[in-house]
Amino acid sequence: VHQYNDTTGTGASTKTIVLGRTYTMTTSSTNLLTFDNWGTAAFDITVFRRDNTNPAGSSIDKLYVAFGGSGTNITSASIVTAQTLRRGNIHDITYSITENNVTAALQATANDNTGEAQTLCFFVISHGNSAHLITAL
């Protein structure tokens, strides 16, 4: 969803994107989302997570991501994360961001290697290139 304010500011759009995916916990880094054609961009991502294995728990995390770019290529990436809410017995996940001078990937690494199933919902507010794509892997 593109949102505009044509009467104030630059009139550039802010995009709201919602993506869902399942994630099997592992202590190896796993790609969750890929970002393509964003160039220089900024993101505020809320991750809603539900642990599907008993005893189940849930969490909400905030991720702040920034890309530097050349045209639509992503040439640098930074992330700041905040654990905002935990409920029940749920393992920790560490989020990171990588880039290859073209695209970027949001990754997760869990503190548990038993393969517990997780349901993730990403609520993304973004500002960047209009020819963008975010894919849940």
C-alpha positions in Angstrom: 0.0 0.0 0.0 1.4 3.4 -1.0 0.6 6.4 1.2 1.0 10.0 0.1 0.7 13.4 1.6 0.6 15.8 -1.4 -0.2 18.9 0.6 3.0 18.9 2.8 6.4 17.5 2.5 7.8 16.2 -0.7 4.8 14.1 -1.7 7.0 11.0 -1.9 5.2 7.8 -0.9 5.6 5.7 2.2 4.9 2.0 1.6 3.2 -0.4 4.0 3.9 -4.1 3.4 2.7 -7.1 5.3 4.5 -10.5 4.7 4.1 -13.8 6.5 6.3 -16.9 6.6 7.1 -19.9 8.7 10.6 -20.4 10.2 12.2 -23.5 11.6 14.5 -22.5 14.4 18.2 -23.3 13.9 21.5 -22.0 15.2 22.5 -21.5 11.6 21.7 -18.1 9.9 18.6 -18.4 7.8 17.3 -15.9 5.2 13.8 -14.7 6.0 13.2 -11.8 3.5 15.1 -10.5 0.5 15.0 -6.8 -0.5 15.5 -6.0 -4.2 15.6 -2.7 -6.2 15.5 -0.4 -3.1 18.7 1.6 -3.5 18.9 4.0 -0.6 16.0 3.2 1.7 14.8 3.0 5.3 12.5 0.5 7.1 10.6 0.2 10.4 9.7 -3.5 10.7 7.6 -5.0 13.4 8.0 -8.8 13.7 5.1 -10.7 15.3 6.2 -14.2 16.2 4.3 -17.2 17.4 6.0 -20.4 18.7 4.0 -23.4 17.5 5.6 -26.0 19.8 4.4 -26.6 23.4 5.1 -24.8 25.7 4.2 -22.1 23.2 5.0 -18.4 23.5 4.9 -15.3 21.4 7.0 -12.2 20.9 7.0 -8.8 19.2 10.3 -7.3 18.0 11.2 -4.0 16.3 13.8 -3.9 13.5 15.1 -0.6 12.1 16.9 -1.1 8.8 18.7 1.4 6.6 20.3 0.8 3.1 22.7 2.9 1.2 22.6 2.5 -2.5 23.7 3.3 -6.0 20.6 3.6 -8.2 18.4 0.7 -7.3 21.3 -1.5 -6.0 21.8 -1.9 -2.2 25.5 -1.2 -1.5 25.4 -1.0 2.4 23.0 -2.2 5.1 22.6 -1.6 8.8 20.2 -2.9 11.4 19.2 -2.0 15.0 16.9 -4.4 16.8 14.9 -4.2 20.0 13.1 -7.0 21.9 9.9 -5.3 22.8 7.6 -8.0 24.2 7.8 -11.7 25.2 5.0 -13.9 26.4 5.4 -17.5 27.6 8.4 -19.8 27.1 9.9 -18.7 23.7 13.5 -19.0 22.5 15.5 -16.0 21.4 16.1 -15.1 17.7 18.8 -12.7 16.6 18.1 -10.7 13.4 20.8 -9.5 11.1 21.0 -7.9 7.6 23.4 -8.7 4.8 23.9 -7.2 1.3 25.8 -8.2 -1.9 26.0 -4.8 -3.6 22.7 -5.5 -5.4 20.2 -7.0 -3.0 19.9 -7.5 0.8 18.6 -10.3 3.1 17.1 -10.2 6.5 18.4 -13.2 8.4 17.5 -15.0 11.7 19.7 -17.1 14.0 18.0 -18.8 16.9 19.5 -19.9 20.3 17.8 -23.3 19.8 18.7 -26.0 17.3 15.7 -28.4 17.8 13.8 -27.3 14.7 10.8 -25.7 16.5 8.3 -24.2 14.1 7.7 -20.5 14.3 5.1 -18.3 12.5 6.4 -14.9 11.6 4.4 -11.9 10.4 6.4 -8.8 9.2 4.6 -5.4 9.2 6.9 -3.1 7.2 6.8 0.7 6.8 9.3 1.7 4.2 10.6 4.6 2.1 12.8 4.2 -0.9 12.9 3.5 -4.6 9.4 2.9 -6.2 10.6 -0.1 -8.2 11.1 -2.2 -5.1 10.4 -5.8 -4.1 10.4 -7.6 -0.7 10.1 -11.4 -0.9 9.5 -13.8 2.0 11.6 -16.9 1.5 
